[in-house]
Amino acid sequence: MHEHSTQTPQASLDIREHGSPQQGAAQTSERRLYVQLQVFTNCKNPSALIEPLKASELASVIYADANDPFGIGILCLTEDPGVFTNTLRELFLSKPFESLVHKPDMTMLGRTYSMGREADLEDWLLKKPMRNALNPEHEWAIWYPLRRKPEFELLPKEEQGKILYEHAKIGMAYGQANYAHDIRLACHGLDKHDNEFVLGLVGSELYPLSRVVQDMRKTQQTAKYIQSLGPFFIGKVLWQCPLS
């Protein structure tokens, strides 16, 4: 006779985030941050947005859009994606936000994720993205989505790892020099254009953020396996909520 498993499908399917084992103990987490960038134009008084956003107590940033003299971007970070459909939605329907003109093609939404090698999983998923986004020294930001070519997923894992490491080395070098820091998000099934990742590059000056994008064009990942990049949002911080 065959024994029937008592495990439910939910119990047998592990969709938690995983980090590298520490002192023999596995690192797992069911927590992650959701990060959304909403972009608007027709904003003639950006300072009027600060108090309502501050009162919402959301972890958030207001950017001046470098490519639109009437444009702003609002970044929100939260563990609860319902915030985007209740608290933030209500805020955008109220004054002074209601007079703004939304630019839906610039909306970016992603979630933090692990690769299984993170030494401090909680810091990687929750704390580091907050530090990078809300650091008052990071006055500039470039945000953009990307999609890889499908054939990348068919490569052997070892070859994928080499390609990703070549790409990552450039980012780590810029981070160690304090030129640019990144916020890496997965957006599978969250992006209307079927992008797979959203990247935020933040730093004290704009040039290094542009330069790291330029340098990464030479890697195998970008040159051979990226199907699309952008649109790019370039913003300068007008206001950040304090990092708690």
C-alpha positions, -999 to +999 in steps of 0.1 A: +000+000+000+012+035-007+013+060+022-003+093+016+018+123+026+003+145+053+022+175+041+001+202+025+013+217-008+021+249+011+043+231+036+062+212+009+070+242-013+097+264+003+094+300-011+113+316+017+144+337+012+176+319+020+210+332+031+243+313+037+243+291+068+258+308+099+275+286+125+258+255+110+223+271+113+202+278+082+192+314+075+157+318+062+132+346+061+096+352+050+102+390+052+111+413+024+107+449+013+085+461-015+098+492-032+077+514-055+086+545-075+057+566-087+064+595-111+043+626-117+045+659-136+026+693-133+042+697-099+047+735-094+053+734-057+072+703-046+077+715-011+039+713-005+042+675-007+066+671+022+043+676+051+015+652+039+041+625+031+059+631+065+025+628+083+019+594+065+050+580+084+059+560+053+095+552+045+097+575+015+117+599-007+107+628-029+129+633-059+130+662-084+130+648-119+161+659-137+145+654-171+112+672-164+112+707-148+077+700-134+084+664-126+088+646-093+092+610-082+080+594-049+097+563-036+081+542-010+096+512+009+074+489+029+071+452+040+033+454+033+024+457-004-011+467+007+003+501+015+004+508-022-033+502-026-046+518+006-024+544+024-004+556-006-035+555-029-055+577-004-025+601-001-023+605-039-061+612-041-058+640-015-044+676-017-019+686-030-012+653-048-045+653-067-034+681-090-004+662-102-004+643-135+006+607-132+032+591-156+022+554-154+049+542-178+075+553-153+061+533-124+085+507-110+077+481-084+099+454-070+108+433-040+140+425-023+153+390-028+182+368-018+207+347-039+214+322-011+249+336-003+240+365+020+259+364+053+233+386+070+200+378+054+179+403+074+203+431+067+203+423+030+165+421+027+153+449+050+180+472+064+205+477+036+179+489+011+166+514+037+201+526+045+209+532+008+175+549-001+173+571+030+209+580+035+210+619+035+244+617+017+228+600-013+214+630-030+212+615-065+194+584-078+190+566-111+161+540-112+155+517-141+139+483-149+156+456-170+148+423-186+172+395-196+170+375-228+153+341-222+184+322-232+202+333-201+180+311-180+190+281-201+227+285-194+243+261-168+243+275-133+281+277-132+282+298-164+254+320-151+274+325-119+305+336-138+286+361-159+268+376-128+300+378-109+317+398-137+288+422-135+287+423-097+325+430-094+320+464-110+291+473-086+311+462-056+341+483-067+319+514-070+303+507-036+337+502-019+349+535-033+316+551-021+308+563-056+276+543-061+254+520-040+226+498-054+191+487-044+184+454-063+148+443-067+130+415-085+098+424-103+088+391-119+050+393-124+049+428-109+058+448-139+033+455-167+061+454-193+073+420-180+106+433-168+124+410-143+144+434-122+144+470-109+177+487-101+182+518-080+217+534-081+222+561-054+251+583-044+263+618-035+270+628-072+253+620-105+284+613-126+295+581-109+259+567-112+260+573-150+295+559-152+287+526-135+259+521-160+284+528-188+310+504-174+285+476-170+277+478-208+310+460-213+300+429-193+287+397-209+254+401-190+246+435-205+263+430-239+248+396-246+220+388-223+200+420-216+169+423-238+158+458-225+169+485-201+148+515-190+130+538-190+155+556-167+143+580-140+170+604-128+162+622-096+177+645-070+165+642-034+141+670-023+132+652+009+138+619+027+121+605+058+146+600+086+162+565+088+149+549+120 
